[in-house]
Amino acid sequence: MVTRTGGFKRKTRHKLSKNIRQKGKVSLKKYFQEFETGERCVLKCEPAVQKGMYFPRFHGKSGIVKSKRGACYEVTIKDGKLEKTIIVHPVHLLKN
């Protein structure tokens, strides 16, 4: 078998990069934002924080907050015909 080359952030040069005007410290308001169960949100990655980052394929997808797990949230999204649950830190979520 052939072994896979690359890792989690492979081929994400532009997807996981910030605009020059948005670079700098991450705001604490975004880091500690709260979500209610059943609330809609959009997966928008914060490249400066690797903790609780989702797989880059799901970037830009919208989902529904299912529950809270520690400091993170369980978010249900549609990936094609399948419904998937991913665990995401609130810094990577955007209120819809």
C-alpha positions as CSV (number, residue, x, y, z in Angstrom):
1,M,0.0,0.0,0.0
2,V,1.0,3.6,-0.6
3,T,1.3,5.8,2.5
4,R,-0.6,9.1,2.6
5,T,1.6,12.2,2.2
6,G,0.8,15.2,4.2
7,G,-1.3,15.8,7.3
8,F,-4.3,17.7,8.6
9,K,-3.7,21.1,7.0
10,R,-2.5,19.8,3.6
11,K,-3.4,21.9,0.6
12,T,-5.0,24.7,2.7
13,R,-2.6,27.6,1.8
14,H,-5.4,30.0,0.9
15,K,-8.3,28.4,2.8
16,L,-6.6,28.7,6.2
17,S,-5.1,32.2,5.7
18,K,-6.2,35.6,6.9
19,N,-6.6,38.9,5.1
20,I,-3.7,41.3,5.9
21,R,-6.2,43.6,7.6
22,Q,-7.5,40.9,9.9
23,K,-4.1,39.7,11.2
24,G,-3.3,40.2,14.8
25,K,-4.6,39.1,18.2
26,V,-7.8,37.0,18.4
27,S,-10.5,38.9,20.2
28,L,-11.6,37.5,23.5
29,K,-15.3,38.1,22.6
30,K,-15.0,35.7,19.8
31,Y,-13.0,33.2,21.8
32,F,-15.6,33.0,24.7
33,Q,-18.8,33.4,22.7
34,E,-21.8,31.3,23.8
35,F,-24.2,29.3,21.7
36,E,-27.6,27.8,22.6
37,T,-28.7,24.3,21.7
38,G,-30.5,24.4,18.3
39,E,-28.8,27.7,17.2
40,R,-27.5,27.9,13.6
41,C,-23.9,28.8,13.1
42,V,-21.3,28.9,10.2
43,L,-17.9,27.1,10.4
44,K,-15.4,29.9,9.8
45,C,-11.8,28.9,10.7
46,E,-9.6,31.1,12.9
47,P,-6.1,30.0,11.6
48,A,-4.2,31.5,14.7
49,V,-5.9,28.9,17.0
50,Q,-5.3,25.2,16.3
51,K,-7.2,24.0,19.3
52,G,-10.6,22.6,18.4
53,M,-10.2,23.2,14.7
54,Y,-12.4,21.1,12.3
55,F,-11.3,19.3,9.2
56,P,-10.8,21.9,6.4
57,R,-13.3,20.2,4.0
58,F,-16.1,21.6,6.2
59,H,-14.9,25.2,5.9
60,G,-17.9,27.6,5.2
61,K,-20.6,25.0,5.9
62,S,-23.5,25.9,8.2
63,G,-24.8,23.7,10.9
64,I,-26.9,23.4,14.1
65,V,-25.4,23.4,17.6
66,K,-26.3,20.0,19.1
67,S,-24.8,20.3,22.6
68,K,-21.8,21.6,24.5
69,R,-18.8,19.4,25.3
70,G,-16.3,20.9,27.6
71,A,-15.1,24.2,26.1
72,C,-16.3,23.1,22.6
73,Y,-19.6,22.5,20.9
74,E,-21.0,19.6,18.9
75,V,-22.2,20.9,15.6
76,T,-24.3,18.8,13.2
77,I,-23.7,19.5,9.5
78,K,-24.7,18.0,6.1
79,D,-21.9,16.5,4.1
80,G,-23.5,15.4,0.9
81,K,-26.3,13.1,1.9
82,L,-24.8,12.3,5.3
83,E,-25.4,14.2,8.5
84,K,-22.1,14.5,10.5
85,T,-21.4,15.7,14.0
86,I,-18.1,17.5,14.6
87,I,-16.6,19.0,17.7
88,V,-15.6,22.6,17.3
89,H,-14.1,25.3,19.5
90,P,-16.3,28.5,19.6
91,V,-13.5,30.6,18.1
92,H,-14.1,28.8,14.8
93,L,-17.9,29.4,14.8
94,L,-19.8,32.4,13.4
95,K,-23.3,33.3,14.6
96,N,-25.8,33.1,11.7
